[in-house]
């Protein structure tokens, strides 16, 4: 009697945002058995971790791990409390320069820890929700970075150098704009009302409201509008949406 084959394991970075939620669903749709990996790293918007828990649960991913690391003490980013999050940036600037919310080496650190987990559980794929089209201009969201990290992964591990394992960084949203990501979420059945995107959530009774004015909110809102959909998240006061670039 032939035993049913088990789906191959994978490690999927899950921030709790829209993009990472869609990537987790993509991994499942591709027949993987993902371990969802989130980080508490000193981010001012750590409510995203509760969103990550909701997303993992809704998608039926039982193995969701939250790792605490201290990037705040090493970072000058406004995302870790050093200064104010920029609001209402001109559309011509979003994605064209590096904003104050950039956390130095964040995706490098996250992928390195994901790589360690992948080697430990025998997984060959690291799934990440980076996007190089509608994004805030972070250098560690570019194809060149992902290709370089993939080369590193296969040089820096015993699995890669001694056992012939070939690690891959999977970024299925890399060349999609936010509207296409919204449509993909709908096609995969991802409830984007469970996600959290805002860099500077505002306190509200029973929870928090998205500010509607940071880069992340504005790109998200513009993506929903371009997809002809209504964003299910509550906002404190959405600012003007960035015009098409």
Residue pairs with C-beta under 8 A, 6 or more apart in sequence:
6 33
7 31
7 32
7 33
8 31
8 32
8 33
8 123
8 124
8 125
9 32
9 33
9 34
9 35
9 118
9 121
9 122
9 123
10 27
10 32
10 33
10 34
10 35
10 118
10 123
10 124
10 125
10 126
10 127
10 170
11 34
11 35
11 37
11 114
11 115
11 117
11 118
11 121
11 123
11 125
11 126
11 127
12 20
12 23
12 24
12 27
12 32
12 34
12 35
12 36
12 37
12 126
12 127
12 128
13 20
13 23
13 37
13 38
13 110
13 111
13 114
13 126
13 127
13 128
13 129
14 20
14 21
14 24
14 36
14 37
14 38
14 52
14 55
14 56
14 64
15 38
15 39
15 48
15 52
15 129
16 38
16 48
16 49
16 50
16 51
16 52
16 53
16 54
16 55
16 195
16 196
17 48
17 51
17 129
17 195
17 196
17 197
17 216
18 181
18 182
18 185
18 192
18 195
18 197
18 220
19 129
19 130
19 131
19 173
19 181
20 52
20 55
20 128
20 129
21 55
21 59
21 129
21 185
21 190
21 192
21 194
21 195
22 129
22 173
22 181
22 184
22 185
22 188
22 190
23 127
23 128
23 129
23 170
23 171
23 172
23 173
24 34
24 36
24 55
24 56
24 59
24 61
24 127
25 59
25 185
25 188
25 189
25 190
26 127
26 172
26 173
26 184
26 188
27 34
27 125
27 127
27 170
28 34
28 59
28 60
28 61
29 188
32 125
32 127
34 61
34 63
34 127
35 61
35 63
35 64
35 65
35 117
35 121
35 123
36 52
36 55
36 56
36 61
36 63
36 64
36 65
37 64
37 65
37 67
37 110
37 113
37 114
37 117
38 49
38 52
38 64
38 65
38 66
38 67
39 66
39 67
39 68
39 69
39 110
39 113
40 46
40 49
40 66
40 67
40 68
40 69
41 68
41 69
41 70
41 71
41 72
41 80
41 103
41 106
41 109
42 70
42 71
42 72
42 73
42 75
42 80
42 81
43 72
43 79
43 80
43 103
44 78
44 79
44 80
44 81
44 85
44 199
44 200
45 79
45 196
45 198
45 199
45 200
45 201
47 196
47 201
47 207
47 208
48 196
49 66
50 196
51 194
51 195
51 196
52 64
52 66
53 64
54 194
55 190
55 194
55 195
56 62
56 64
57 64
58 191
58 194
59 190
65 117
67 113
69 109
69 113
71 80
71 103
71 106
71 109
72 80
72 81
74 104
75 82
75 103
75 104
76 82
76 83
76 104
77 100
77 101
77 102
77 103
77 104
78 84
78 85
78 86
78 100
78 101
78 199
79 85
79 100
79 101
79 102
79 103
79 199
80 103
83 100
84 100
85 100
85 101
85 199
85 200
85 211
85 214
86 99
86 100
86 101
86 214
86 215
87 200
87 211
87 213
87 214
87 239
88 213
88 239
88 240
89 99
89 215
89 218
91 242
91 243
91 245
92 245
94 136
94 137
94 215
94 218
94 219
94 242
94 245
95 134
95 135
95 136
95 137
95 245
96 137
97 137
98 137
98 138
98 139
99 136
99 137
99 215
101 136
101 199
101 214
101 215
102 136
102 137
102 138
102 139
105 140
106 140
107 128
107 130
107 138
107 140
107 141
107 145
108 140
108 145
108 149
110 128
111 126
111 128
111 149
111 153
111 169
114 126
114 128
115 126
115 153
115 156
115 157
115 167
117 123
118 124
118 125
118 126
118 167
119 157
119 158
119 159
119 165
124 165
124 166
124 167
124 168
125 167
125 168
125 169
125 170
126 153
126 167
126 168
126 169
126 170
127 170
127 171
127 172
128 146
128 169
128 170
128 171
129 171
129 173
130 140
130 141
130 146
130 171
130 173
130 174
131 141
131 173
131 174
131 176
131 178
131 181
132 141
132 142
132 143
132 174
132 175
133 175
133 176
133 177
133 178
134 177
134 178
134 219
134 222
134 223
135 141
135 219
136 215
136 216
136 219
139 145
143 174
146 169
146 171
146 174
147 169
149 169
150 167
150 168
150 169
153 160
153 167
153 169
154 160
154 161
154 166
154 167
155 161
157 165
157 167
159 165
159 167
160 166
160 167
173 181
173 184
176 184
177 223
177 226
178 219
178 220
178 222
178 223
178 224
178 226
178 227
179 222
179 223
179 224
179 226
179 227
180 227
181 223
182 192
182 223
182 224
182 226
182 227
182 229
183 227
185 192
186 229
191 232
192 231
192 232
192 233
193 232
193 233
195 233
196 210
196 233
197 210
197 216
197 217
197 220
197 233
198 210
198 211
198 212
198 214
198 216
198 217
199 211
199 214
199 215
199 216
199 217
200 211
200 213
200 214
201 208
201 209
201 210
201 211
202 208
202 209
202 210
202 211
202 236
204 234
204 236
209 234
209 235
209 236
210 217
210 233
210 234
210 235
210 236
211 217
211 235
211 236
211 237
212 218
212 221
212 235
212 236
212 237
212 238
212 239
213 237
213 238
213 239
217 235
217 238
217 239
218 238
218 239
218 240
218 241
218 242
219 242
220 231
221 231
221 235
221 238
221 241
222 241
222 242
224 230
224 231
225 241
